Amino acid sequence: LRENISPEFGNVSGDPDSDAHLYRSLTTGARDLSEFRLTRAANIAYWLWLTNPYAKRGLDILSDFIVGTGVTIEAEDPKTKKVLEDFWYGKPWCFELRLNDYLNVLHLFGELVLPFEINTQNGKVSIAYIDSSNIESVVINPQNALEMLTVKVKNIDNPFAIVNDAETATKAGITEGVFLFQINKIINAVRGSGCLLSSIDLLASLDDFLFAEIERTMMLRNYIWDIKFEGASETEIKKWVSDEERKPPRPGSIRGHNEKVTWSAVTPDLKTSDSQNIFKILFNSVAVGLGVPEHWLGAVGYDINRSTAAEMNSPIFKYLQRRQKYIKSLFELMLDFVLANAVKYGYETGSIKDENGDEVGGKVDAKTNLEYRLGFPEISPKN
């Protein structure tokens, strides 16, 4: 994979033509991988996440810290809280149950595509999911790379409008569109990329190395009996071996012979280098690529104590805090959009009673207090 995406092989898209820089793909930006290699990288990453314990553990750590203990929604106005909870717990997209699934998709493929539809009769927003491999193209504002405009999905005629701002999208009357969330991309890139991309080759190499070591260990456990006969003819040796192979010696059995027969157990003598050092090099490289300290991935045989481990934790907490802040902003965009359309179409909350038992439900309108707080678990060394 590295040879296919590395800049030293011509250009970022891996095009062998020397004049490739004079042309631009219709479906990708100047700073994007080709669609073929982007899809290939995503498929390999998914396979590694399924089969490689270090890849799975690395991504699970991200999700566990970002949303591990759950997300809370608080609002002063009961009607606002009701609207947000109806959306948050809605079926079948239920964010309360599927939050880790959404984060795994985002971390694996670098993109989370959530189409939505608004019921203009009551203002309710419904969410769906589309795999990022089905994206045909993403259109950005040619005058401003910060503004994504539409997503074209394969086998669907009309492109989806992308919601970048809740208020703007609501005023524009967008009732069918998409929330497109991306990570691991620079400003003028069109497509996102997964968190395993930089470690794909290293994870595959670590897999190959570990299985090779297992095969070597199994070979070392094998042995054969080498028997030396003094003065015996070839015919006599063959007959003796043929008879003995029918009843080879068992563990704990007794065998007798004279001084002309010598028994020796022979095992493979496989000359190998220091496997532990090679493993540490690969393991450290994988940990760096995943952005976590070695002991978080279950490192064995490392000289790590509580003091050194604490020092190694600081950078990853900063990274996790930054990622959590971004994830939080993505969900706040959706919730802002839900509230804006609840006001626009007069969302009816039904019967709601406050702490005193008074009826406070009803229609959401411009007078409703829309302030809310989306609570994520605190990320800090003390946790």
Summary of the structure (lengths in Angstrom):
residues: 383
radius of gyration: 30.8
end to end distance: 37.7
largest distance: 109.4
contacts: 1044
relative contact order: 0.15
helix: 45%
strand: 17%
